[in-house]
Amino acid sequence: MESIWSQTCELTKRPALSKDIEVDVAVIGGGMAGILTAWQLERAGVRTVVLEADKIGGGQTKNTTAKITSQHGMFCHTFLAKKGEETARKYVQANQQAVEEYKRIIQETKIDCNFEETDAFVYSKDEGKLMQEAEAAKRLGIDVSLERHLEIPVDCTGAVRFFGQAQFHPLKFICELANGLQIYEDTVVTEVEDHLIRTSGGNVLAAQIVFAVHYPFLKFPGMYFARMHQERSYVLALEGAGKIHGMYIGDGEEKFSFRQYGDWLLLGGEGHRTGENREGGCYMRLKETAAKLYPGSHVAAAWSAQDCITSDGIPFIGIYTSDRPNWYVATGFQKWGMSSSMVSALILKDLICNRENPFADVFSPSRFSAEEIPHIVKDGKKAVAGLTRRFFQIPDETISSLERGQGAVVTTSEGKVGVYKTEEGEIRQVDIVCPHMGCQLSWNPDEQSWDCPCHGSRFDVEGNLLDDPAQEGIQCGGIQE
C-alpha cells in the first residue's frame, strides 16, 4: 500500500556504486535523517557520500505523517518528573530548533514542498493531565495554551496547543535537498570495519561513518537491539472529511492522529508492537473510526509506518560507541521522525566538525539511567519468548485448513514453516526463523507480511526483506495446493 506521499511525488533515480571511493564522511541510509545530515555536512565543507540500499526516501520517510513539531505527545510533565528540568528543557529546545531549521532551509532554498506553518495539539479526556501538561510546558519555556474547543470530532476535555509548528510533503522536500549530493542507490552495505565500508558495488573508505538506517543492523558493538523495540501504526487518507487547520495527537487509549494535506485528511492510529498483530483488523478498525468521525468520507489511500522506540523515550544520536569514535548513529526517533531527523543532522554535523553542541549530551547513545532497566528487561523477555516459540509452540494450523488470502505457522514434514495461501490457492512457504537473531516470525494479516516480535524485522510472502534490522530475506518455496 502506497502512502499519499509516494502517490504524489516521483523521485529521480540515482546510480548504484560501481567502484571504490574515498570520502570524508559516508552516511549509510538515504532517509530524511541521512539526507539532512549529508546536506548539513556538505554546507560545512565536508565531502560526504550517501549509501542507500534501495532508493532515497523509500523507507520510513515515505510513510511518515510528516509533522514537523516539538510537540511529542503528552510528554512535558513526564519528562520533567523523570529526567529533570535541564534535560527536559534541552530536549524541547533541540526539537524546536529543528522546526525553525526546516523553516529556514525551505525559505532560503525556496523548496516547493507544501510547507505550512500550523499549531500542534495533544488532546485528552483527563482534565488534570491537561492542566499538568500545560503548566509543565510553560515551565520549559514553550509557547502553549489550553484549548477547550477543537475542530476534530473526538470525545475529549480539551487539548494543549503548541504554537509555531509545521507540516510538509517529505518526499518533495527530500527530492530537492538531494540535488547536488553524492548519492548511490541500490547499494547494499554488507560489512563495516573501522573506516572501511564494503558494499554490493564497491568499497568506501571514510574518515567518519554515520549509521542513519532507522535501526542499526550491526549487533555489536552498541547492542542497540537490547535498548529499542519497534512498533507499527496505520494511516488513512480520507476524502470528503472536510478540512482542519492544526495537527492533533491523542493521549490515553484512543491515540488517534490528525492532520490535513490538501484535500485529504490523514487519520492515524491502531498502533501495536511489531510482530504482535496475529489477529489483524487494524485497518478495519481505523476505517470504522473514520466512518464514525467523518460520515460520508471515503478512503483514498491507506498505509503503515514503523517506529523505533527507545527505553527512555529519547533518540540515540551521537558517537556509535566509545570504541568506535569515528562512527556515529541516529536512531530511535519514536513517532517523531521529522524533527528527530533534523536534530540528528545538526548534532552530527557539530560532532564531526569538532564543534560544541548544547544538546549533544541529552541524545548521547552512551547515556544510561535506571529508567531504562525495566524497559530493557521487558524487551528482553519479549526476545526470549520469540526465541523459545521456535522450539516449544505447536502450531494449530495445517496447510489444508488455511483459508485463501491468509498465512500461518504450520508443521510440515520439513518442520515448522510459514505458509501463505494465495487467493488462487497457491502456497508460498518461507523459513519462519528471522535471520537477525533467530526469533520465530509471526503472520501480520493486515499487511500480509511475516514480522519479528523481537526486533521488528519484516518480510513479504515471497521472503523478501521489508524492514530492518535483518539484512537479508528468508528462504521461500512454493507448492500447488
Secondary structure, DSSP 8 states (H G I E B T S, - for coil): ---HHHHT----------S-EEEEEEEE--SHHHHHHHHHHHHTT--EEEE-SS-TTTTTGGGS--EE-S--SS-HHHHHHHHHHHHHHHHHHHHHHHHHHHHHHHHHHT--S--EEEEEEEEES-HHHHHHHHHHHHHTT--EEEES--SS----SEEEEEEEEEE--HHHHHHHHHTTSEEE-S--EEEEETTEEEESS-EEEEEEEEE-SSS----TTT-GGGTEEEEEEEEEEEESS---SSEEEE-SS---EEEEETTEEEEEEEEEETT--SS--HHHHHHHHHHHHSTT-EEEEEEEEEEEEESSSS-EEEEEETTEEEEEEEE--TT-HHHHHHHHHHHHHHHHTT---TTHHHH-TT---TTHHHHHHHHHHHHHHHHHHHHH----B-TTT--TTEEEEEEETTEEEEEEE-TTSEEEEE--B-TTT--B-EEETTTTEEE-TTT--EE-TT--EEESS--S---EEEEE-
